[in-house]
Amino acid sequence: MTSINLTRDAWLKPLRSFQLSRRLVLKLIACAPVLASGAAHAASVSNPDIERLTRLVDVIVPKDETPSASELNVHTYLVTLGDQIDNYALLLREGSAWLEASSQKKFNKAFVTTTASEADQVLRLAMRYPELHLPRVFAARMVQDVLKIYYAIPATWPSLGFDGPIQPAGFSDFESRP
């Protein structure tokens, strides 16, 4: 039977032979942007995910007298947030995968091909999960972010009876200087 030497010296011996030269450090520094860009690319959202997000934003804000959320490219704003906020792209990918799996399980079809009623049922199902579970976190965050982005776009303001900020045109009811 062979015994394993777990003493401190046994663990440190390989590290003592490792020498970090100035040249190696410079090579690692030079490679850092390449490694970082590869990690950022790997964290981006895929086309199927974007298609599901497009469907989801239209479930949250469908077309009526105002444009739908996808017509105002709200889904692209979400993808941009994925590039700017830590773990947001991961939330989009995992949530999108959950939408697809739930749609397949409940309706035996892809989420992007569901009717408005079916897609709404999938979203409502996500909101019924316990508070800190992925489907609920994803659905709640998407509803919140989609509504914030949608109503920040000036094309939606007339439906709210809001003509826009008064400052660029000044105070319209002010006729003379104080």
Solvent accessible surface area in square Angstrom, and as a share of the most:
residue,aa,sasa,rsa
1,M,243,1.08
2,T,125,0.73
3,S,102,0.66
4,I,142,0.72
5,N,97,0.50
6,L,122,0.61
7,T,77,0.45
8,R,185,0.67
9,D,89,0.46
10,A,35,0.27
11,W,166,0.58
12,L,50,0.25
13,K,145,0.61
14,P,85,0.54
15,L,121,0.60
16,R,150,0.55
17,S,90,0.58
18,F,127,0.53
19,Q,149,0.66
20,L,106,0.53
21,S,57,0.37
22,R,199,0.73
23,R,175,0.64
24,L,62,0.31
25,V,55,0.32
26,L,108,0.54
27,K,115,0.49
28,L,99,0.49
29,I,109,0.55
30,A,72,0.56
31,C,63,0.37
32,A,48,0.38
33,P,90,0.56
34,V,107,0.61
35,L,121,0.60
36,A,62,0.48
37,S,67,0.43
38,G,41,0.40
39,A,66,0.51
40,A,65,0.50
41,H,144,0.64
42,A,79,0.61
43,A,44,0.34
44,S,43,0.28
45,V,16,0.09
46,S,52,0.34
47,N,111,0.57
48,P,69,0.43
49,D,10,0.05
50,I,47,0.24
51,E,100,0.45
52,R,35,0.13
53,L,0,0.00
54,T,38,0.22
55,R,47,0.17
56,L,0,0.00
57,V,0,0.00
58,D,33,0.17
59,V,23,0.13
60,I,28,0.14
61,V,13,0.07
62,P,80,0.50
63,K,131,0.56
64,D,89,0.46
65,E,151,0.68
66,T,18,0.11
67,P,38,0.24
68,S,8,0.05
69,A,0,0.00
70,S,20,0.13
71,E,91,0.41
72,L,33,0.16
73,N,78,0.40
74,V,0,0.00
75,H,21,0.10
76,T,63,0.37
77,Y,106,0.40
78,L,0,0.00
79,V,30,0.17
80,T,66,0.38
81,L,44,0.22
82,G,10,0.10
83,D,105,0.54
84,Q,128,0.57
85,I,66,0.34
86,D,131,0.68
87,N,113,0.58
88,Y,5,0.02
89,A,6,0.04
90,L,79,0.39
91,L,27,0.13
92,L,0,0.00
93,R,65,0.24
94,E,80,0.36
95,G,0,0.00
96,S,0,0.00
97,A,51,0.40
98,W,36,0.13
99,L,1,0.00
100,E,36,0.16
101,A,60,0.47
102,S,12,0.08
103,S,0,0.00
104,Q,78,0.35
105,K,184,0.78
106,K,99,0.42
107,F,46,0.19
108,N,130,0.66
109,K,67,0.29
110,A,29,0.22
111,F,0,0.00
112,V,59,0.34
113,T,84,0.49
114,T,8,0.04
115,T,72,0.42
116,A,72,0.56
117,S,70,0.45
118,E,31,0.14
119,A,0,0.00
120,D,45,0.24
121,Q,72,0.32
122,V,0,0.00
123,L,17,0.08
124,R,145,0.53
125,L,51,0.25
126,A,0,0.00
127,M,76,0.34
128,R,169,0.62
129,Y,72,0.28
130,P,78,0.49
131,E,122,0.54
132,L,158,0.78
133,H,94,0.42
134,L,68,0.34
135,P,10,0.06
136,R,75,0.27
137,V,57,0.33
138,F,1,0.00
139,A,0,0.00
140,A,41,0.32
141,R,84,0.31
142,M,0,0.00
143,V,44,0.25
144,Q,92,0.41
145,D,11,0.06
146,V,0,0.00
147,L,70,0.35
148,K,127,0.54
149,I,26,0.13
150,Y,2,0.01
151,Y,87,0.33
152,A,68,0.52
153,I,27,0.14
154,P,84,0.53
155,A,56,0.44
156,T,0,0.00
157,W,50,0.18
158,P,97,0.61
159,S,54,0.35
160,L,102,0.51
161,G,70,0.67
162,F,91,0.38
163,D,149,0.77
164,G,9,0.09
165,P,77,0.49
166,I,100,0.51
167,Q,119,0.53
168,P,113,0.71
169,A,96,0.75
170,G,26,0.25
171,F,118,0.49
172,S,111,0.72
173,D,125,0.65
174,F,111,0.46
175,E,169,0.76
176,S,80,0.52
177,R,214,0.78
178,P,161,1.01
